[in-house]
Amino acid sequence: MKVAFFSTKSYDQEYFEKCNQGTGHDLSFFETSLNKHTASLSNGFEAVCVFVNDTLDKSTIEKLSENGIKLIALRCAGFNNVDLEAAAANDIKIVRVPAYSPQAVAEHAVALILTLNRKTHKAYNRVRENNFSLERLIGFNLYGKTVGIIGTGIIGIAFAKIMLGFGCKIIAYDIKPSQELKDLGIAYEGIDDLLAKSDIISLHCPLNAETHHLLNAEAFVKMKTGAMLINTGRGALIDTTAVVNALKNEKLGYLGIDVYEQESGLFFKDHSETVNKDDDFLRLLSFPNVLITGHQGFFTKEALEQIATVTLENLTDFEQGNELKNEVKFEE
Ligand code: NAD
């Protein structure tokens, strides 16, 4: 199949070209993101391959359809950036990579926790400057702390298992509890109880109409004072204004995020020579107890290989008229 890749980085091209050998797919890589203004680049292709911050709204999808695109292949798990109704109306199928390496994201969530807690990022700089003072580097033992997990799908389960290894008490909230976690002795709670009991809260649910701003001003009031909040899910699970206020009034003790509500246009690019005009983001950066990474939870060799392999299989399934095992369907 002739496939146009959008938002391509060097590592996408490297892994896709390596895994594409022998499949017969003809891949073209564009650096630009996909939106209604760049959709014209899809002319002459049969499918587009996109990532988390490409904009697949109604107008983009209609332009893709006019250009003859029949398949949108997401090289990620989340599909909150796709208007599924518009895709169905234009007879465009959507496929994704539902599970590529849950450990990659789960381990990154743990990295955020450990860095925020033990302040290794600050210690690294101090030691390089010949400063061996331990003042203000104090952390806390993870052993015995209560970790609340919101969303216990494949990433939430992988994260729960790691935190069990630290000797944490795990509690969980999910609209569909996991039997695997129940069998490990993990208790499911209502979201309010989870917020009230957790020392660390980690978000692993998808972004959708129900979960948008799940952590809003009311939710922060219900939390333990000084709790740590980790978000490797999607930025808009947290209301940015509310989290800034919770940090300002010292209700929230720590914030570690790999995703940000307004990350589109900001993340995955080098803006070091331009002025950042996002005041909320700059305010977040100003807190000493906030750690932000630029959506790199997925970014391991194993995950990139799996993403490329599954995406290429999805393309082959479509081309050969096979069942699309990783299809995302519009549900009315
Ligand atoms: P999954 O589908 O396996 O699990 C999601 C879980 O959330 C399911 O158990 C589901 O029942 C639950 N859920 C759905 N709605 C809920 C609600 N309203 N309240 C509570 N729980 C709810 O997905 P996954 O592979 O574990 O991924 C989780 C999310 O992580 C993805 O949707 C994506 O947004 C994000 N993600 C981030 C990165 C990254 O690089 N930071 C990479 C991959 C995925």
Boltz pocket constraint, residues with backbone or C-beta under 6 A from the ligand:
constraints:
  - pocket:
      binder: B
      contacts: [[A, 77], [A, 78], [A, 98], [A, 99], [A, 102], [A, 105], [A, 150], [A, 151], [A, 152], [A, 153], [A, 154], [A, 155], [A, 156], [A, 173], [A, 174], [A, 175], [A, 176], [A, 203], [A, 204], [A, 205], [A, 206], [A, 207], [A, 210], [A, 211], [A, 232], [A, 233], [A, 234], [A, 258], [A, 259], [A, 295], [A, 296], [A, 297], [A, 298], [A, 299]]
      max_distance: 6.0
